[in-house]
């Protein structure tokens, strides 16, 4: 009853302040003001019949409940807005089966699609994961199982690289390969830039996972006569499989959504290219960036539709990784 009374009283007070007293407006400000007034009313009404310890607990509960609710609402609104703005293009089958070769930004949705961007994203991320995953897990094994001064140095470098801006990774590949060696802008160059970004994330997350594996499992393996390599391969890595899959998800999520390194390395194209070593290769983040920045309403809607497809791809990858990460008994 106290909760309901505080809710109605705070809503009425906030409405009165916004419409009759203060010269302010805006939905976000209204919600924030309502929550602040609600907490004050709720604390005051609770204090009439409860001790201060209960009041403090109720106020803390309000913030604890509000925080995940706010995050969930923001995520839900993002998905809804993205899908709603891209829906006119999403309902056309050719949007998934054709590229933009010969299609103008102002052309109707019945022509052109994002097949070239989808294929480019999958190829670039696959190459980047093939490079970053084994190197990241190997670095994590070295840091957690070998230890010593060298491991501390490697951990420091990886932690510093985790905060590396994505544009720096793209600039490094651009300077070293495209300018330095004269290689063309391609999907391979973009994949290398993504690998530079994903490697420290996978290595750091894998290191944390491997360090929480119970030491008793290692000791039991050594007691049975197994060596360090056999213990890592047969005991530590299988035990840490769910966490390693999570590390892979974090790395892929960072790679899939990056745009700035792709602008410098992959180039933009309107046609389907399955060879990552030659010619520019488009990707979903780069396509979204170019579409939204084009100023053409129809092309902007294609960008929102591509963003919806990108969200779906990330979801599929997440589900697949969780299926792979199902815990199995260590033999």
C-alpha positions, 0 to 999 in steps of 0.5 A: 500500500505504501508503494502504491501511495508513493507512486501516485503521489510522486506522479502527481507531484512531478506532473504538477511541477512540470506542467504548472510550476517549472518551465521545463519539459522532456520525457527523460527529465520527467522520468528522472524527476518522478523517480527522485520524488518517488524515492522521497515519498516512499522513504517518508511514508515508510518512516512513519511506521518503520524504523530507519533501518527498514527505510534505508533497506527500502530506499536501497531496494528502489535503486537496486531494482531501478538500475537493471530496469533502466538498462533493460529498458534502454536495450529494449528501446534500442532494439524496437527503434532499430527494427521499426525504422528498418522494417520497410526494408526487412520485409523484402527477401531480396534485401538478404539475397542481393548486393547493392551493385548498380543500385542507387541509394534512392532506389526502392527496397525491391532492388538491392540488398546487404548480401555483400555486407553479411558475407564480408562480416562473416569472412572478416570475423572468421579470419580474425577469430582464427587468428586471435582465439588460439593466440589469446588462449595460448597467452592466457595459458602462459600467464596462468599456468607458467607464471613468473616475471615473463607472465607478469610482463605479458599480462601488463601488455595485454591489459594495456592493449585492452584499452587500445582505441579501435581506430589505432588498430586500424591505423596500425594495419593501414600503415604497416600493410597498406601504406608500408607494403603496398597491399590493397584495402581488403577483407584480410587487412580488416580481419587483421585489424579486428584480430589486433582488437580482439586478441587482448580481450580474449586473452584477458578474459581467458586468463581470468577463467583459467585462474579460477579453475580449482588448484586441486584438479591440477594437483590431482592430475600431477599426482597421477603422473600427468605433465604440465601440458597434459594437465592443461590440455586434459583438465584445465581447458575442459574445466574452463570451457564455459568461461572460454566460450564467454571470452570468445563471445566478448571478442566476437561482440567487439569485432562484429560491431567495430567500424572505424578500423574497417574504414581504413582497411577494408574499403567499401564496395557495392558488390559481393566479394568472397576473396578477402585478399583482393578488392575492397570487402564491405561489412555490416558496420561499414554499410550501416555507417555509410547508409546512415550518413548518406542523408538519403531517407531510403538508404538510412532505412536500409542502414537500420535494417542492416543493424537489425540483421547485425543484432540477429547475427550476434544473437545467433553467435551467442546462442551457438557459443553457449551450446558449445560451452555446455559443461562436460565432465572432465575425464 
